[in-house]
Amino acid sequence: MAGPLAGIRVVELAGIGPAQLGAMILSDLGASVVRIDRTDEVPASRPPAPSPELLARGRRSVALNLKSARGRRAALALIQSSDVLLDPYRPGVLERLGLDPAQLTSDQANLLVARMTGWGQHGTLAASAGHDINYIALAGALEPIGPPDRPPTVPLNLVADFGGGGMLLAVGVLAGLFERERSGRGQVIDVAMIDGVATLLTSILQLAASGTWSARRGENWVAGAAPWYRAYATRDGRFLTVGPLEPKFYAQLLGRLGLDLDDWPQWDRTLWPALEERLGDAFAGRTLREWDDLLEGTDVCYAPVLSVAEAAAHPHISSRGTYVEVGGVLQPAPAPRFERTPGAIDRPPPWPGQHTREVLEALELPPGMVEEMLSSGEAVELA
């Protein structure tokens, strides 16, 4: 498989979403990724349909019992033949499994160990469980989202899990690989979702430092307080968005709606409630299709609110191939796009244990060890 990361070998310890996304990005960009699954997660027989785990696409799967001596030995052999180890567990789990990152990087000087957690490897909450909603709450990202008279609105699980987690994991690995080219040495990378959320909040902190950010929910233009930066309902019960932040784009929006710019200065907050009503009435007077015909492709900063299936069929997204179908399943195409070394989806998502024998037989293990592990259950292959 071609791609900018061709030749890079990654071992991924099976975990949930954030680390999976990071591994998917590395695989899409050409890295060879092997996922170590738990032996008790291997199906009793080969399922009739492809695995639904889109986040696991592009990998091979080997199922090992890491609590057994031979399972750990096989895992170590796989790690020693690789450049990167992705650890999705809570702090201390890898050490208890006998795969201490400090020891691994001591024995294998060029190894990168990227540790993906919510709270980080140290801190008062490091050993606690948590999920996206908790990380964005504590980091300060959840509080400003939503109307002022209701609890904050949960923005799916995109912010901490995937923006501040999986994406940051991929960035950390890429930076570590680049640094290794100069030093010849690997290192341990502490990837914490709460740190990633804080990084994503940089622009908000910039607004606060400039004195243009309100501490009260519902009062900030970027959170929907401005009538020209929000979603509106259309006559057919659909929704559209407008966001003309720049004055010249704002003027275009008013002009296309038949409103006089002199009557509606953009930053006069006293007029925002009345302008919201005027815009709401205007957008409710036509169907979404009619607004597409009038506003799409102009500089008023417009887009319809679409489902993912609708988005995939949209002329712009379709022309770029932003979404693709692999095995009959809609999914995002590899990104970003490289001119000379484009990424690709190497293979569909594996079922746990699908490539166990194939992966183990390629390692330098003692004669007969693979068969002994398979017969003892220390390794399991998908039947």
N, C-alpha and C positions, 0 to 999 in steps of 0.2 A: 504493500500500500504506500503511495506517495503521500507527501505532506511535509510541512516544515519541521515536524518532530520525528520524521522517519529515522529509525535506528535507536530511538529512546525506548527503554524497557521499563515498564511500571508494574508493580505488584500492588493490588488494591485489596485490603481486607474488607470483606463485605460489611456494609453498614447502610444507614438510611440516607435520604435524599441529598443533603449538601455535599458529602464526599463523593457520592455517585455522580453528581453533576460535574464536579471537578475532574473526575476520571473520564467522564464522557467527553468533555472538552479536549482533554489530552489525547484521547483515542481518535476523535474526529480530526485532529490536527496531525495525525500520523503516528503517534506513539503506539507501541504494542503493549496492551494492558491485559494482565491476567488477574482475575478476581479469585480470591480464596474464600469459598463459601463454607458454611458449616455442614457437616455430614448429615445432620438430622433435618436439613432443609431440602435434601435431594428427593424428588418425587419417586414414588414406588415404581412407576413406569413412565415411559416417555409420553408426555401429554400430546394430544392430537393437534393442538394449535401452538403457534409461536409464543414465546414468553411475552407477557404484557409489560415487562419492566423496561420502558423506553430509556430510562436513565442509565441502564446497564448496557446499552447498545455498543457494539464494537469490541466487546471483550471475549476472552475465553474464560471458562469457569473450571476451577479445580476444587473439589470438596475434600477438606482435610480436617481431622480432629487435632486441633492445636494443643489439646491437653495431653496428648500422648507423645512419647519420646520420638517415635518415628514420624508422627505428623509434624512435630516441630522441626525435625531434621529435614524433612522434605521442604517445609516452608523456608527454612534457612537457605537451602540449596537454591530455591527459586529466587529469594531475595538477593543472594550473592551473585546471581547472574543478571541482576537488574540494576537500574540507575536510581529508581525512586520507589519508596514504600509509602503508601497512603494508609494512615491510621485513623479510623473513624470513631474510636472508642473513647470512653471517659478516661481522664488521667489515671494512670496506674494499671490499667487493664493489660496493656501490652507488656509491662514489666512482669505482671503476675503470670503471663503466658510464657515467660522465659524469652521474650523478644525485646529486651530492654534497648531502647533507641541509643542510649549512650554506649552500650556495648556493641551494638550493631555498627555504629559509625566509627568506633574504635577499631573493630576488626576489618571493616571495609571503608577505607578512608574517603572514597568518592561517592558514598551513598547519601542520598537525600531522604530524610524521613519527615514527611509532612503530616502533622497531627491536627485533625479537624475536630474541634469541639465547639460547644456553644459559649461557655463561660471562660474558656482558656485553660492552660496548663497550671496556672497558679491564680491565687485570689481567694477571697473568703467563700465564694460560691462554686469553686472549681469542681468539687465532688458532687454537686447537686444535679438533679435532672432538670431539664427545661426544654422548651420548644420556641419556635420563631416568635410567637406572641409575647413570650416572657423576655426575650432578648431585646426586641424593639421597644418594649415597655420600659425596661430598666435603662436602656441607652438614651431614651428621650425621643425616639422616633414615632411612637404611637400617640403620645399625648396631643400633638397638634392636629391629628387627622379626624375629620368628622364635624358634625354640627355642634354648636356650643351648648345646646340644651340636652344632649344625649351622650352616652358613653362613647369613647373613641371608636372609630370604624376600623375594623381589622382589614388590612390591605392584602388579603390572601396570605400566603407564606413566602412571598417573593423577596422580601427585604432582607431578613436575617439568613434564612436557610440558603437562598440561592444567590442574591446579590452580594450580601455581606459574608456568605459562607463559601458556596461552591465556586463562584467566580474568583473570590480572594484566594482560594486554595490553588486554582489554576495559575493565577498571577504569581503566587509564592513559589510554586514549583518552577515556573519559567524563569523567574529571577534567580532562583537557586541554581538552575542549570547554567544560566549565563555566567554567574559568578564562578561556578566550578570550572568553566573553560579557562579562567585566568589563574585560579589558585590550585586547581587539581583536587580540591577537597570538597566533600559533601558537608552537610550539617543538618541539624534538627530545626524544623520550621513550626512555630506555634501559630496555627491559624484559628482564631477565635471569632465566632460570629458576632459577638458583642463589639469586638474591635472593628469588624467590617461595617457594622451598622453605624458606628461613630464616624468612620471614614465617609460613608455615604451622606452623613449629615453636614459635611463641610460647607456646602453652599448655604444651608440654614444658619450655621454659625456665622458665616460671612454677613448674612442679612442682619443677624442680631448685633454684630460688631458695628455695623453701619447705622444702627438705630432704626432700621426699617422693618423689624420683626416684632410682632405682638406676642406676648406671652399667653394671651387668651385664645383658646381654640375657636376657630371660625372667623377670625379677624384678618387672616393673612391671605393675600391675593393668590399665592401659589396653592393654597388649600381650598380654593373655591369661593373665597369671600368676594372677589372681584366679579362683577356680572359678565365681564368679557373673558373670564378664564374659568369655564365650568361647562357642565353638560346641561342640555335642555331637551324636553320632550317635543316630539313632532306630532302632527295631526293623526298619524296612524299608530301612535303608541310606541314608536321607536325613540331612540335618543341620538343626539349629535353633540359634538364638542366644538367649542371655539376657544382660541387662546392667543389673540393678537396682542402680545405684550408690547411690541414696538409701536410707537405712535403712528408711523406710516401704515402699518398693517391694521391698527385700530381704526384709522380713518377710512381705510378701504371697506372694513366690515360695516361701519355706519352708513357709508355711501351706498352699499349694495342693499341695505335694509331701508333706505330712504330716510335716515336720521341725520340731523344737522350736527356736525362736530362742535360748533359753537354752543349748542344747547347741552351737549353731553361731554364736557371735558373729562378726559380719561381718569384722572387721579382725584377728582372731587368726590370724596367718600360720602358726602351728604347726599349725593345724587344716586349712589349705587343702588339703594332699594328700588327707586323709581325706574332706573335703567334696567334692573333685573326684570321688573314686571313688563316693561316695553319689549325687551328681547324675548322673554318667555311667550308673550302674546304673539310676537312675530313668528317665532319658530313653530309654535303650535298651529299656525295657519296653513302649513304645507306638509306634505308627506316627506319622509326621509329621502326618497328617490328624487323628489323635486328639489330638495336642498342640495343633494349631490350634484344635480345638473347645474345648479346655480353657483355653488361655492367651491366644489372640489376642483383642485388644480389652480386656484387663485391664491393670492397672498394674504387672505384673511385668517390663515392658520385654522383650517377646518378639517375635521374628519368625522365620519359616522362611527357610532358605537356598534361594533360587530362581534359576533361570536367567533371563536377560532375557526370553525368550519367556513363561515362567511368570509373571514379574513383571508383564508387560503385561496378562495376563489376571486378575491378582489384583483382587478387588472394590474395594479402596481405590484402587489405582493406576489401574484402569480408570475408576472414577468421577471421578477428577481429570483423566483424559486425559493422564497424564504421558508415555505413549508414544502415538504416532499412526502410522498407515500413510499414506505418500504414494507414489503410484505403485507400490503393492504392497510397499513396503519399510518395515519397522519402524524407527522412529527417535524420538528424544526430541522432545517438543513445545517450543516456545519458552518460555524462563523467564528472569527471573521474570515474574510475571503482573501486568499493570497493569489497574486498574479501568476507566479511561476510554479508554486508548490501548493496547489489547492488541497484542502482537506476533503475527506469523504467518510461516509458511513461504511466501515469495514465489514461489518456483519450484523445480523439482527441480535437482539438481546438473548443471552444464553439462559437456559435453565440451569440451576445449580448442579454442578457435577458433570456437565455436558462434555467437558474436554479433559476430565481428570487423567485418564490413561495417557492421552496424547501429550499433556503437559509434563507429567511425571517421567515418562519414558525419554523425554528430551533432556532430563537432568542427569548429572553424573552421580547417580545413586548406586549403592552396592548391588551386585547381581541378585535378582530374585526379590529385592525389597519392594518393588512396586506390586508384584503379585501378592506378597505377604500382607501388605497394607490393605489391598483391595479385599482379600479374603478375611481379614480380621476386622474390617470396618473402620480402620484408621484413615482410610481414604475410600470414597464412594464414587462410582461412576454412574451416570444416568443410564438406565437399562434401555 
